[in-house]
């Protein structure tokens, strides 16, 4: 007899369920004691892992099974259904796993197990003795974490100019800035993590020179670090416009935890804020400062917020959402000069401002690589393995420009999850994996009650198509070039965003249903699953 704690908790899996309880669904949520668990079907096999994403706690039952993995519906973290390992950022901690027992048609889950993460066998002669990572952001952290996870035992050093350990940067313009997330949530890992994993994290450290022939890097204080493999994760820096008065203490850019802290401190005593820039960072900061009850003005040379990325109609929709929350927009103008308690716009209008944020974009930090003779072109050029023009030196994150297989073009994209996944692949390739980077870009942005999930990379696009009702927070926006969809933005359609991600990666199974029953499938890059479905249909016919 199946027992239930509640409809949300699902069945008590220690008491067992039958295969018929699955119905046509690939995932079934239940619990073992007080722990939520999902059962997943991989062909004829049943696996059991934790039911919530280890990144932000999203319900994985609303996610997507892809091969032997499950993808998070919120931020697209990827987990192994066999081992629970967090295979793809932004999650790094694994899901808990349980042993599944089968007795005929009966499935029971009782004992928790701890599978070991996969390691990469590296011959002793090829094992790098020293790995140095320049940069303490998403890519640098992800590389260091993956090196240790894959069994690297050598010296591992991270050199970071920041005053803080690697942190959850997307939160700096969202909940943390709004006062809804405590600072203890912001570090990606505790200080103890770096000690336990023997990662020598050097903060307040500026690298001034890379010697590509001697395999050393030199810091501003004269220290020299040898390397056998080097990762350049120098990221990007905020664009600083030559606006008179922009050097005053109440004028900020927003990139680091220190920046966000300083803005929060200023906001405690401010009444009015002016934000220059109507991109994602500017608008997220606007929403956060409205949560702190400041008067907020957004100034931009563009005609529509987010127009270059989302288009004019979605941009105007986001603008109306902000206006409903009290944000005032001044489009088609800029800042002429900044005074201690006001700004003057280029159209002559004056706005009260105790706090000013300049959010007009970033530029890649390539000077270190360029001085070392490494090939750069609006970023550091890398091959499909994220290796630069100098063997043994890799680049990842906002600074890396790589060749996209789908479009055949080189591109540099400033997305958090992409930077982390760059770092993970670079780490494995440093150990000899020879894995080409083929991930589909993804980012998310929060604006009051809605979140936007953006998958793919449109660059310049010809047309956009809107499916659904934007005003009802239920739509999928497709961006097309030459009639081909190159990116989508989803509001209230997390599952569709996930499905597009795997179609864009040429890795998906499309099911066609009638009355809830699958009657056909189309497979892209899933030949085995197509064969399994064919065999299942043949079995049913007999």
C-alpha positions in Angstrom: 0.0 0.0 0.0 1.5 3.4 -1.1 1.5 5.9 1.8 1.5 9.7 1.3 2.7 12.5 3.6 1.1 15.1 1.3 0.3 15.4 -2.3 3.4 17.6 -2.8 5.7 15.1 -0.9 4.5 12.2 -3.1 4.7 8.5 -2.0 6.9 7.1 0.7 9.4 5.4 -1.5 10.6 3.1 1.4 7.2 1.4 1.2 7.6 1.0 -2.6 5.7 1.9 -5.7 4.8 0.1 -8.9 5.9 0.9 -12.4 2.3 1.8 -13.2 2.6 4.7 -10.7 4.9 6.4 -13.2 2.3 6.5 -16.0 3.8 8.3 -19.0 6.0 10.6 -16.9 9.8 10.2 -16.9 10.2 11.6 -13.3 8.2 10.8 -10.1 8.6 12.7 -6.9 8.5 10.9 -3.5 10.3 11.0 -0.3 12.6 8.9 1.9 12.0 10.0 5.5 12.0 13.8 5.4 14.1 14.0 2.2 12.4 14.7 -1.2 13.5 12.2 -3.8 12.8 11.8 -7.6 12.8 8.5 -9.4 13.9 8.7 -13.0 13.6 6.2 -15.8 16.6 5.6 -18.0 15.4 3.0 -20.4 14.4 0.1 -18.2 16.5 1.3 -15.3 15.2 3.3 -12.4 17.5 5.7 -10.4 16.8 7.8 -7.3 18.3 11.2 -6.6 17.5 14.4 -4.6 14.4 16.3 -5.9 15.7 19.8 -5.5 18.6 21.6 -7.4 21.6 22.3 -5.2 22.0 25.8 -6.7 18.8 27.7 -5.7 16.5 24.8 -4.7 14.4 24.5 -7.9 12.1 21.5 -8.1 13.7 19.1 -10.5 10.3 17.4 -11.3 9.7 20.6 -13.4 13.0 20.1 -15.2 13.9 17.9 -18.2 15.6 14.5 -18.6 18.3 14.6 -21.2 19.9 11.2 -21.8 21.2 10.1 -18.3 20.9 13.6 -16.8 18.3 15.9 -15.4 18.3 19.7 -16.1 17.2 22.3 -13.6 14.2 24.4 -14.9 15.4 27.7 -13.4 19.1 28.1 -14.2 19.8 25.0 -16.3 22.2 23.2 -14.0 22.8 19.6 -15.1 23.0 16.5 -12.9 23.8 12.9 -13.5 20.9 10.6 -12.7 23.2 7.8 -11.9 25.7 9.5 -9.5 24.0 12.8 -8.7 27.1 14.7 -9.8 26.6 18.3 -10.8 27.9 18.0 -14.3 27.1 21.5 -15.5 27.1 24.8 -13.6 25.7 26.8 -12.0 25.3 24.0 -9.5 28.5 22.5 -8.0 27.2 20.4 -5.2 25.9 16.9 -6.1 22.5 15.6 -5.5 22.1 12.9 -2.8 21.7 9.4 -4.3 19.8 6.3 -3.1 20.0 2.6 -3.9 17.0 1.4 -5.9 15.7 -2.1 -5.2 13.5 -4.0 -7.7 11.2 -6.8 -6.9 9.3 -7.6 -10.0 7.1 -4.7 -10.8 7.8 -3.2 -7.3 10.3 -0.4 -6.8 11.7 0.5 -3.3 14.2 3.1 -2.2 15.9 2.8 1.2 19.7 3.2 1.5 21.6 6.4 0.6 24.8 5.9 -1.3 27.8 8.1 -2.1 29.0 7.5 -5.7 32.5 8.9 -6.5 32.7 11.6 -9.1 34.4 10.6 -12.4 38.1 11.2 -12.5 40.3 11.7 -15.6 43.3 9.3 -15.7 46.4 11.3 -16.4 49.8 9.6 -16.9 52.3 10.7 -14.3 54.5 12.1 -17.1 51.7 14.3 -18.4 50.4 15.5 -15.0 50.9 19.2 -14.7 52.9 20.0 -11.6 51.5 23.6 -11.3 48.3 25.1 -12.5 47.8 28.8 -12.2 44.5 30.6 -12.7 44.4 34.3 -13.2 41.0 35.6 -12.1 38.6 35.0 -9.2 35.3 35.1 -11.0 33.0 32.4 -12.4 35.4 30.8 -14.9 38.3 30.8 -12.5 36.4 29.3 -9.6 34.7 26.6 -11.8 38.1 25.6 -13.3 39.7 25.2 -9.8 36.7 23.2 -8.4 36.6 20.9 -11.4 40.4 20.3 -11.4 40.1 18.9 -7.9 36.9 17.1 -8.6 38.6 15.3 -11.5 41.4 14.1 -9.4 44.2 16.7 -10.0 46.7 16.5 -7.2 49.3 19.2 -8.2 49.8 22.7 -7.0 46.8 24.9 -7.8 46.9 28.7 -7.4 44.2 31.3 -8.0 45.4 34.9 -8.4 42.6 37.4 -8.0 42.5 41.2 -7.9 39.3 41.1 -5.9 39.1 41.7 -2.2 36.6 38.8 -1.8 36.6 35.2 -2.6 34.6 34.0 -5.7 31.0 35.0 -5.2 27.5 34.6 -6.8 27.8 37.6 -9.1 24.3 37.5 -10.6 22.9 38.1 -7.1 24.9 41.4 -6.7 22.3 43.3 -8.8 19.3 41.3 -7.7 18.3 40.0 -4.3 21.5 41.0 -2.5 21.3 44.6 -3.7 17.6 44.7 -2.8 18.3 43.5 0.7 16.5 40.1 0.3 19.6 37.9 0.4 22.1 37.9 3.3 25.8 38.2 2.6 26.5 34.7 3.8 24.6 33.4 0.7 26.9 35.3 -1.7 30.3 33.4 -1.6 30.3 30.4 -3.9 32.1 28.4 -1.2 33.3 28.9 2.3 36.9 29.7 3.2 37.2 26.1 4.4 36.5 24.8 0.9 39.8 26.3 -0.4 41.8 24.9 2.5 40.3 21.4 2.2 40.8 21.3 -1.6 44.4 22.8 -1.4 43.4 25.8 -3.6 45.9 28.6 -2.9 43.5 31.6 -3.3 45.5 34.8 -3.4 43.3 37.9 -3.1 44.3 41.5 -3.7 46.8 40.1 -6.2 47.5 41.8 -9.6 49.4 39.9 -12.3 51.6 42.2 -14.3 53.4 39.8 -16.7 53.1 36.4 -18.3 56.3 34.8 -19.5 55.0 32.3 -22.1 58.5 30.7 -22.8 59.6 30.5 -19.1 56.1 29.5 -18.0 55.8 32.0 -15.2 53.5 34.8 -14.1 54.7 37.8 -12.1 52.6 39.8 -9.7 52.7 43.5 -8.9 54.5 42.8 -5.6 57.3 40.9 -7.4 56.3 37.3 -6.7 56.8 34.7 -9.5 54.5 31.7 -9.9 55.6 28.9 -12.3 52.9 27.1 -14.3 52.6 24.0 -16.5 49.0 25.0 -17.4 47.6 28.5 -17.2 44.0 29.7 -17.3 43.3 33.4 -18.2 40.0 34.2 -16.6 40.6 37.9 -16.4 36.9 38.7 -17.3 35.7 42.1 -18.2 35.7 45.5 -16.6 33.0 48.2 -16.5 33.1 50.9 -19.2 33.8 54.2 -17.5 32.6 57.2 -19.6 34.5 60.6 -19.4 31.5 62.3 -17.8 32.5 65.4 -15.7 31.9 64.5 -12.1 32.0 60.8 -12.6 34.8 60.4 -10.1 32.8 61.5 -7.1 32.2 59.2 -4.1 28.4 58.8 -4.8 29.1 57.5 -8.4 29.5 53.7 -8.8 29.8 50.9 -11.3 28.4 47.5 -10.4 30.7 44.5 -11.0 32.1 43.1 -7.7 30.8 42.3 -4.2 32.7 45.4 -3.0 30.8 47.5 -5.5 27.4 46.1 -4.4 28.3 46.6 -0.7 29.3 50.2 -1.4 26.0 50.9 -3.3 24.0 49.4 -0.4 25.8 51.5 2.1 25.2 54.7 0.1 21.5 53.7 -0.5 20.9 53.7 3.3 21.2 57.5 3.3 20.0 58.3 -0.2 16.6 59.3 -1.4 17.1 59.4 -5.2 19.2 57.3 -7.6 20.0 57.8 -11.3 21.1 54.8 -13.3 22.8 55.4 -16.7 22.1 52.4 -18.9 18.9 50.4 -19.7 20.5 47.0 -20.0 20.0 44.1 -17.7 22.4 45.2 -15.0 20.9 48.8 -15.0 17.3 47.5 -14.8 18.0 44.9 -12.2 19.7 47.6 -10.1 16.7 49.8 -10.6 14.3 47.1 -9.3 16.6 46.5 -6.3 16.8 50.1 -5.4 13.0 50.5 -5.7 12.8 47.6 -3.1 14.8 49.9 -0.9 12.2 52.7 -1.6 14.5 55.1 -3.4 13.3 57.3 -6.2 14.9 55.7 -9.3 15.5 57.3 -12.7 16.9 55.3 -15.7 18.7 57.3 -18.3 19.7 55.8 -21.7 20.6 56.8 -25.2 18.5 53.9 -26.5 14.9 54.4 -27.6 13.7 51.2 -25.8 15.2 49.4 -22.8 16.9 46.1 -23.7 16.2 46.8 -27.4 19.5 45.4 -28.8 19.0 42.1 -27.0 15.2 41.5 -26.6 13.7 43.9 -29.2 11.5 47.0 -28.9 8.3 45.3 -28.0 9.7 43.1 -25.2 11.8 46.1 -24.1 8.7 48.3 -23.8 7.0 45.5 -21.8 9.8 45.4 -19.3 9.8 49.2 -19.2 6.1 49.3 -18.4 6.7 46.7 -15.6 9.3 49.0 -14.1 7.1 52.0 -14.5 4.3 50.2 -12.6 6.8 50.0 -9.7 7.7 53.7 -9.8 10.8 53.8 -12.0 11.0 56.8 -14.3 12.7 56.6 -17.7 14.6 59.2 -19.7 15.3 57.6 -23.1 17.3 59.1 -26.0 19.5 61.1 -23.7 22.6 60.7 -21.5 24.4 62.4 -18.6 26.1 65.7 -19.4 27.7 66.1 -16.0 27.3 64.9 -12.4 27.1 67.2 -9.4 27.1 66.2 -5.7 23.3 66.0 -5.4 22.0 66.1 -9.0 22.8 65.1 -12.5 22.3 67.2 -15.7 21.1 65.3 -18.8 22.4 66.1 -22.3 18.9 67.4 -23.1 19.3 70.0 -20.3 16.9 68.4 -17.8 18.1 68.1 -14.1 17.4 65.2 -11.8 18.0 64.9 -8.1 20.6 62.2 -7.4 22.2 61.1 -4.1 23.4 57.9 -5.8 24.5 57.4 -9.4 25.2 54.0 -11.1 27.0 53.9 -14.5 25.9 50.7 -16.2 26.7 51.0 -19.9 28.5 47.7 -20.4 31.9 46.1 -20.0 35.0 45.5 -22.1 37.2 42.4 -22.0 40.5 42.5 -20.0 43.0 41.5 -22.7 46.0 43.7 -22.0 47.9 41.0 -20.0 47.4 38.4 -22.8 48.2 40.9 -25.5 51.5 42.0 -23.8 52.5 38.3 -23.6 52.0 37.8 -27.4 48.8 35.8 -27.1 46.4 36.4 -30.0 43.5 38.7 -29.1 40.6 40.1 -31.1 37.9 41.7 -28.9 38.8 39.0 -26.4 41.4 36.3 -26.2 41.0 33.9 -29.2 40.7 30.2 -28.2 40.1 27.0 -30.2 37.3 24.6 -29.6 39.2 23.2 -26.5 39.5 26.8 -25.1 43.2 26.8 -25.6 44.9 30.0 -26.8 47.5 30.5 -29.5 50.1 29.5 -26.9 49.9 25.7 -26.0 49.2 25.1 -22.4 47.5 28.4 -21.9 43.7 28.5 -21.8 41.2 31.3 -21.6 37.6 31.1 -20.3 34.7 33.4 -19.4 33.9 36.9 -20.4 37.4 37.4 -21.9 37.4 34.3 -24.2 36.4 34.4 -27.8 35.7 31.0 -29.2 34.3 29.4 -32.4 30.6 28.4 -32.1 30.0 25.1 -34.0 26.3 25.9 -34.7 27.0 29.3 -36.4 30.6 28.7 -37.5 31.4 32.2 -36.1 33.7 33.3 -33.3 31.9 34.9 -30.4 32.5 36.3 -27.0 29.5 36.2 -24.6 29.3 37.8 -21.1 27.0 35.2 -19.4 27.6 33.9 -15.9 26.6 30.2 -16.5 28.6 30.2 -19.8 31.7 31.4 -17.9 31.4 28.7 -15.3 31.0 26.0 -18.0 34.0 27.4 -19.9 36.0 26.9 -16.7 34.8 23.4 -16.2 35.7 22.3 -19.8 39.1 24.1 -19.6 39.9 22.2 -16.4 39.2 18.9 -18.0 41.2 19.8 -21.1 44.1 20.8 -18.9 44.1 17.2 -17.8 44.0 15.8 -21.3 40.2 15.3 -21.9 40.3 17.0 -25.3 36.6 17.9 -25.0 35.3 20.6 -27.4 33.2 23.3 -25.9 29.7 23.0 -27.4 27.4 24.4 -24.7 24.4 26.6 -25.6 24.6 30.1 -24.0 22.1 30.8 -21.3 21.3 33.6 -18.8 18.5 34.7 -16.6 17.3 38.1 -15.4 14.8 39.0 -12.6 12.4 42.0 -12.7 10.0 42.2 -9.8 7.6 39.3 -10.2 9.0 37.9 -13.5 12.1 36.1 -14.6 13.4 36.0 -18.2 15.3 32.9 -19.3 17.3 33.5 -22.5 18.8 30.6 -24.4 21.1 30.8 -27.4 22.8 33.8 -28.9 21.1 35.9 -31.5 23.7 38.7 -32.1 22.0 40.7 -34.9 18.7 39.1 -35.7 16.2 39.6 -38.5 12.8 39.0 -36.9 11.2 38.0 -33.7 8.1 36.0 -33.1 6.1 36.1 -29.8 4.1 33.1 -28.8 1.7 33.5 -25.9 0.7 36.5 -23.8 3.5 38.8 -22.6 1.1 40.7 -20.3 0.1 37.5 -18.6 3.8 36.6 -18.0 3.4 33.6 -20.3 5.3 33.8 -23.6 8.2 32.5 -25.7 10.0 35.0 -27.9 11.9 33.5 -30.8 14.8 35.4 -32.5 15.5 34.4 -36.1 18.2 35.0 -38.6 17.5 33.9 -42.2 14.4 32.1 -41.0 16.3 30.0 -38.4 15.7 30.4 -34.7 19.0 31.3 -33.1 17.8 32.2 -29.6 14.7 32.3 -27.4 13.6 34.3 -24.4 11.0 32.7 -22.1 8.7 34.3 -19.5 6.8 31.7 -17.5 7.9 29.0 -19.8 10.9 27.4 -18.1 10.4 24.0 -19.6 10.3 25.3 -23.2 13.5 27.2 -22.6 15.1 24.0 -21.5 13.8 22.1 -24.5 15.1 24.8 -26.9 18.5 24.5 -25.2 18.8 20.9 -26.2 17.4 21.4 -29.7 20.0 24.1 -30.2 22.7 21.6 -29.1 21.4 19.0 -31.5 20.6 16.8 -28.6 16.9 16.2 -28.0 13.9 13.8 -28.1 10.6 15.3 -29.3 7.6 13.3 -28.2 4.2 13.6 -29.9 1.2 12.7 -27.8 -2.5 11.9 -28.2 -4.7 11.8 -25.1 -1.6 11.9 -22.9 -0.1 8.8 -24.7 3.2 9.1 -26.7 2.4 8.0 -30.3 5.7 9.0 -32.0 9.1 10.5 -31.3 11.6 12.5 -33.3 15.2 12.2 -32.2 18.1 14.6 -32.8 21.4 13.2 -31.6 19.6 10.5 -29.7 19.8 7.5 -32.0 19.7 5.0 -29.1 16.6 6.5 -27.6 14.9 6.4 -31.0 15.8 2.7 -31.2 14.5 2.0 -27.7 11.2 3.7 -28.5 10.9 1.6 -31.7 11.5 -1.6 -29.7 8.9 -0.5 -27.2 6.3 0.0 -29.9 7.1 -3.3 -31.5 6.8 -5.0 -28.1 3.4 -3.4 -27.4 2.1 -4.6 -30.8 2.9 -8.1 -29.9 
